[in-house]
């Protein structure tokens, strides 16, 4: 279960990082087909590593039952709550982000 949970942590972390400036599943999220293909491939690879016999040997894993599969994403999804909470705490302490002023034009 730890192997699968850590893999799912990475998937959720990638989603969270991509949504840094907006909602997690905003309209802009679905435009990046490459990211979604990568996430799908990682999830498929995770399932293969846990359920295909030769891959289980390579990774040292055992098959997970449906209840265990339900616990893994539930645990890994906590990163989706932690990041916004951390951002809110930073904003409360430091104040809102100030936009970076534009660079002065070069002297020429």
C-alpha angles and dihedrals in degrees: 000000000000092000092052094043092052090049090051091047086060092050093050091044090055090051091048093048091050090051094049094124100036146016118320095244100025123146092268092060094067095052094071102082093170092059092049091048090051092048091049091049092049091050091048090048089051091053091047092050090053102039111026110086099223091045091049088056092050095047098033094235135141128217116272123223121226093264091054091048088054093052095050099062090038090058096040093049089069087086086067089061097039099055097053090044090052091049091050091050091050090050091049092051102038102023126240120323114269116222115251110253115241117262115260115255114263117260109244 
